[in-house]
Amino acid sequence: MLRRLVIFGFLFVHLTVFCQEQVRIRLFSNSVTELAVFTVLSGRYEINAFSGNPLIAEPGEIIIVARYRNSLFLKVRDREPMICDSLYCTGITGTDSFSLRVQGILRYYSGDLHCFHDLGSLFLINLTDIEEYVAGVVLAEGGSGKNIEYFKTQAVIVRTYMYRYFDKHATDHFNLCDNTHCQVYNGITTDTIILHAALSTKGEVILGPDSTLIIAAFHSNCGGETAPSESVWLTDEPYLKKVTDPFCTASRNAKWQMTMSRDAWTGYFEKMGYSGDEDNPALLNFSQKTRMTEFRAGSFSLPLRQMRIDLNLRSSFFSVTASGDSVIISGRGYGHGVGLCQEGAMSMALKGFDYRQIINFYYSGVIIADVGEAVTKE
């Protein structure tokens, strides 16, 4: 049951409804899927296509499922192929896992699999344990071979995002998808350090001053200074403020450089509406010692976040210098710059900071608590 309380005139609801153990993830969601090969790895599965009695699949059992018009084509063992509307592969031992091969890509999962046809594609929905999902996302988003305090940090961030957007795809019969639209999830991991990081922080999330789940933004490298949320997304979040970060400046993605022809550079601005002198010094020499929001040349201005996208730059934290027939773009950081800097967090972990200290360094005034203490505006 939901617990309700009124704070400062707003109705809040405790997220006890989200204190559950499983999550539904759409797999291979970034492509139109025509065929998948399901193989039992461990445990036992009940295979139910609602056409006759379900069968029990043992380790090594292979099931082929494909989209056929507005239905599914199913091939199991030496049985005759069959057509069905949906397929449920349900683990029955509690330690059940399977592999999926789709378009030559092989990935490993735990829990159950639901297959159905929709929007011209085969939908593959994995019902899996939340902490195994968290560990899988940590591996996909943060890599392996890092300090455990960094992995704990990333686990809490992943879990916060998951609960905040738990019903993002509720109308589509799943919670989240497996690509960057939600969080990258390439299946379960056997990395014992990452698994320990997820389990040792089980249920922990990041809450703002009003006890709501924060937007747990992160990026690769901030270049020594994170960006406030309003400079990137035009929304002012009290916990996503500018932070001076000395920890990431020696990391791999702290600095970058790109060269463009002078004609391509000035041509870009003309395309964006600039009608001034092509030799305008302000157009050819631009400096950011601290993060700015706009590129200015006289009365002309352009959002730096837009330039980052248009010119495929690693970040919007860059300076420009003219050099003969070229311009040299010297940048700092990698990503949008808001929230936690991953390479800075990795460095902090190596220097002895724990995950709580790392989170509180990058997110201002937040609370790390069990998700049962979170509330949301209704």
WOPEFEN-V466202 format. One record per residue. N is the residue number from 0. RES is the residue in three letters. SS is DSSP state (a for helix, b for strand, c for the rest). OMEGA is omega as a letter, one per 40 degrees, with the letter a starting at -180 (NA if undefined). D_FIRST is the distance of its C-alpha to the first C-alpha in Angstrom with 1 decimal. Layout:
<<N RES SS OMEGA D_FIRST> <N RES SS OMEGA D_FIRST>>
//
This chain:
<<0 MET c i 0.0> <1 LEU c i 3.8> <2 ARG c a 6.5> <3 ARG b i 9.6> <4 LEU b a 13.2> <5 VAL b i 16.6> <6 ILE b i 19.3> <7 PHE c i 22.8> <8 GLY c i 22.0> <9 PHE b i 19.4> <10 LEU b i 15.8> <11 PHE b i 13.8> <12 VAL b i 10.2> <13 HIS b a 9.4> <14 LEU a i 9.6> <15 THR a i 7.3> <16 VAL a a 7.1> <17 PHE a a 10.8> <18 CYS c a 11.1> <19 GLN c a 12.7> <20 GLU c a 16.3> <21 GLN b a 17.9> <22 VAL b a 19.0> <23 ARG b a 21.2> <24 ILE b i 24.5> <25 ARG b a 27.4> <26 LEU b i 30.6> <27 PHE c a 34.0> <28 SER c a 32.6> <29 ASN c i 35.6> <30 SER c i 38.0> <31 VAL c a 38.6> <32 THR c i 38.3> <33 GLU c a 40.6> <34 LEU b i 40.6> <35 ALA b i 38.7> <36 VAL b a 39.8> <37 PHE b i 37.1> <38 THR b i 38.3> <39 VAL b i 36.6> <40 LEU b a 37.1> <41 SER b a 35.4> <42 GLY c i 33.5> <43 ARG c a 33.6> <44 TYR b i 32.1> <45 GLU b a 31.6> <46 ILE b a 33.1> <47 ASN b i 32.0> <48 ALA c i 33.6> <49 PHE c i 33.0> <50 SER c a 36.7> <51 GLY c a 37.8> <52 ASN c i 36.5> <53 PRO c i 34.5> <54 LEU b i 36.6> <55 ILE b a 35.9> <56 ALA b i 37.0> <57 GLU c i 38.4> <58 PRO c a 39.2> <59 GLY c i 41.8> <60 GLU c a 40.8> <61 ILE b i 41.2> <62 ILE b i 39.6> <63 ILE b i 40.8> <64 VAL b a 38.7> <65 ALA b i 40.1> <66 ARG b i 39.6> <67 TYR b a 41.9> <68 ARG c i 42.1> <69 ASN c a 38.7> <70 SER b i 37.8> <71 LEU b i 37.8> <72 PHE b a 40.9> <73 LEU b i 40.1> <74 LYS b a 42.6> <75 VAL b i 41.8> <76 ARG c a 44.6> <77 ASP c i 47.7> <78 ARG c i 45.9> <79 GLU c i 46.9> <80 PRO c a 45.0> <81 MET b i 42.4> <82 ILE b i 40.6> <83 CYS b i 36.9> <84 ASP c a 34.1> <85 SER b a 31.7> <86 LEU b i 31.6> <87 TYR b i 29.0> <88 CYS b a 30.1> <89 THR b i 27.5> <90 GLY b a 28.1> <91 ILE c a 28.2> <92 THR c a 29.3> <93 GLY c i 26.7> <94 THR c a 29.5> <95 ASP c i 30.3> <96 SER b a 31.9> <97 PHE b i 34.0> <98 SER b i 36.2> <99 LEU b i 36.6> <100 ARG b a 39.9> <101 VAL b i 39.9> <102 GLN c i 43.0> <103 GLY c i 44.5> <104 ILE b a 41.6> <105 LEU b i 40.2> <106 ARG b a 36.8> <107 TYR b a 34.7> <108 TYR b i 31.0> <109 SER b i 28.7> <110 GLY c a 26.1> <111 ASP b i 26.3> <112 LEU b i 28.1> <113 HIS b a 27.6> <114 CYS b i 30.7> <115 PHE b a 31.3> <116 HIS b i 33.7> <117 ASP b i 32.9> <118 LEU c i 34.9> <119 GLY c a 38.0> <120 SER b i 36.5> <121 LEU b i 35.1> <122 PHE b i 31.4> <123 LEU b a 30.5> <124 ILE b a 26.8> <125 ASN b i 26.0> <126 LEU b a 22.7> <127 THR b i 23.1> <128 ASP b a 21.8> <129 ILE a a 20.5> <130 GLU a i 23.0> <131 GLU a i 25.8> <132 TYR a i 25.2> <133 VAL a a 25.2> <134 ALA a i 28.4> <135 GLY a i 30.0> <136 VAL a i 29.4> <137 VAL a i 30.8> <138 LEU a a 33.9> <139 ALA a a 34.2> <140 GLU a a 33.7> <141 GLY a a 35.4> <142 GLY c a 37.9> <143 SER c i 38.9> <144 GLY c a 41.2> <145 LYS c i 39.6> <146 ASN c a 38.8> <147 ILE a i 35.5> <148 GLU a i 34.4> <149 TYR a i 34.8> <150 PHE a i 32.7> <151 LYS a i 29.9> <152 THR a a 30.1> <153 GLN a i 29.9> <154 ALA a i 27.0> <155 VAL a i 24.9> <156 ILE a i 26.0> <157 VAL a a 25.3> <158 ARG a i 21.7> <159 THR a i 21.1> <160 TYR a a 22.6> <161 MET a a 20.6> <162 TYR a i 17.1> <163 ARG a a 18.5> <164 TYR c a 19.8> <165 PHE c a 17.4> <166 ASP c a 17.5> <167 LYS c a 21.2> <168 HIS c a 22.4> <169 ALA a a 19.5> <170 THR a i 21.9> <171 ASP a i 24.3> <172 HIS c i 22.0> <173 PHE c a 21.7> <174 ASN c a 20.2> <175 LEU b i 23.3> <176 CYS b a 27.1> <177 ASP c i 29.5> <178 ASN c a 32.0> <179 THR c i 32.4> <180 HIS c i 30.5> <181 CYS c i 27.4> <182 GLN c a 28.4> <183 VAL c i 31.4> <184 TYR c a 30.4> <185 ASN c i 33.4> <186 GLY b a 31.7> <187 ILE c i 31.2> <188 THR c i 33.5> <189 THR c i 35.4> <190 ASP c a 36.1> <191 THR a i 35.3> <192 ILE a i 35.2> <193 ILE a i 32.7> <194 LEU a i 30.5> <195 HIS a i 30.8> <196 ALA a i 29.9> <197 ALA a a 26.6> <198 LEU a a 25.7> <199 SER a i 26.8> <200 THR c a 24.5> <201 LYS c i 21.5> <202 GLY c a 18.4> <203 GLU b i 20.5> <204 VAL b i 20.5> <205 ILE b a 22.5> <206 LEU b i 21.1> <207 GLY c a 23.3> <208 PRO c i 24.2> <209 ASP c i 21.2> <210 SER c i 18.8> <211 THR c i 18.3> <212 LEU b a 19.3> <213 ILE c i 23.0> <214 ILE c a 25.3> <215 ALA c a 26.6> <216 ALA c i 30.1> <217 PHE b a 32.9> <218 HIS b a 36.4> <219 SER c a 39.3> <220 ASN b a 41.6> <221 CYS c i 41.8> <222 GLY c i 45.5> <223 GLY c a 45.2> <224 GLU b i 43.1> <225 THR c a 39.6> <226 ALA b i 39.1> <227 PRO c a 36.8> <228 SER a a 34.3> <229 GLU a a 36.0> <230 SER a a 39.3> <231 VAL c a 37.8> <232 TRP c i 34.9> <233 LEU c i 35.7> <234 THR c a 32.3> <235 ASP c i 32.5> <236 GLU c a 29.7> <237 PRO c a 30.3> <238 TYR c i 29.7> <239 LEU c a 32.0> <240 LYS c i 35.3> <241 LYS c i 38.8> <242 VAL c i 39.4> <243 THR b a 42.8> <244 ASP c i 42.6> <245 PRO c a 45.6> <246 PHE c a 44.0> <247 CYS c a 44.3> <248 THR c i 47.8> <249 ALA c a 49.6> <250 SER c a 47.2> <251 ARG c a 48.2> <252 ASN c a 46.7> <253 ALA c a 47.6> <254 LYS b i 50.7> <255 TRP b a 51.9> <256 GLN b a 54.8> <257 MET b i 55.7> <258 THR b i 59.0> <259 MET b i 59.5> <260 SER b a 62.8> <261 ARG a a 63.6> <262 ASP a i 64.0> <263 ALA a i 60.5> <264 TRP a a 59.0> <265 THR a i 60.8> <266 GLY a i 60.3> <267 TYR a a 56.6> <268 PHE a i 56.8> <269 GLU a i 59.1> <270 LYS a a 56.6> <271 MET c i 53.9> <272 GLY c i 56.3> <273 TYR c a 58.4> <274 SER c a 62.0> <275 GLY c a 63.6> <276 ASP c i 66.2> <277 GLU c a 65.3> <278 ASP c i 67.1> <279 ASN c a 64.9> <280 PRO a a 64.3> <281 ALA a i 60.8> <282 LEU a a 60.0> <283 LEU a i 61.5> <284 ASN c a 60.5> <285 PHE b a 57.0> <286 SER c i 55.5> <287 GLN c i 52.0> <288 LYS c i 52.2> <289 THR c a 48.6> <290 ARG c i 46.1> <291 MET c a 46.9> <292 THR c a 45.2> <293 GLU b i 48.4> <294 PHE b a 51.7> <295 ARG b i 54.4> <296 ALA b a 58.0> <297 GLY c i 59.5> <298 SER c a 57.6> <299 PHE b i 55.9> <300 SER b a 52.4> <301 LEU b i 49.9> <302 PRO b a 46.4> <303 LEU a i 46.6> <304 ARG a i 43.3> <305 GLN a i 45.0> <306 MET a i 48.1> <307 ARG a a 46.2> <308 ILE a a 44.8> <309 ASP a a 48.1> <310 LEU c i 50.3> <311 ASN c i 48.0> <312 LEU c a 48.1> <313 ARG c i 46.1> <314 SER c i 44.9> <315 SER c a 45.7> <316 PHE c a 47.1> <317 PHE b i 50.8> <318 SER b a 54.3> <319 VAL b i 57.2> <320 THR b i 60.9> <321 ALA b i 63.8> <322 SER b a 66.1> <323 GLY c a 69.0> <324 ASP c a 67.8> <325 SER b i 64.3> <326 VAL b i 61.3> <327 ILE b i 59.5> <328 ILE b a 55.7> <329 SER b a 54.7> <330 GLY b i 50.9> <331 ARG b i 48.5> <332 GLY c a 45.1> <333 TYR b i 43.3> <334 GLY c a 40.3> <335 HIS c i 38.8> <336 GLY c a 38.8> <337 VAL b i 35.4> <338 GLY c a 33.1> <339 LEU b i 33.9> <340 CYS b a 37.3> <341 GLN a a 37.2> <342 GLU a i 40.8> <343 GLY a i 40.5> <344 ALA a i 37.4> <345 MET a i 39.4> <346 SER a i 42.3> <347 MET a a 40.2> <348 ALA a i 38.8> <349 LEU a i 42.4> <350 LYS c i 43.5> <351 GLY c i 41.1> <352 PHE c i 38.1> <353 ASP c a 34.7> <354 TYR a i 31.7> <355 ARG a i 30.2> <356 GLN a i 33.6> <357 ILE a i 34.0> <358 ILE a a 30.7> <359 ASN a i 31.4> <360 PHE a a 34.9> <361 TYR a a 34.0> <362 TYR c a 30.9> <363 SER c i 31.6> <364 GLY c a 29.4> <365 VAL c i 26.4> <366 ILE b i 24.0> <367 ILE b a 23.3> <368 ALA b i 20.0> <369 ASP b a 17.2> <370 VAL a i 14.9> <371 GLY a i 12.0> <372 GLU a a 13.9> <373 ALA c i 14.3> <374 VAL b i 13.5> <375 THR b i 14.6> <376 LYS b i 16.3> <377 GLU c NA 14.9>>
//
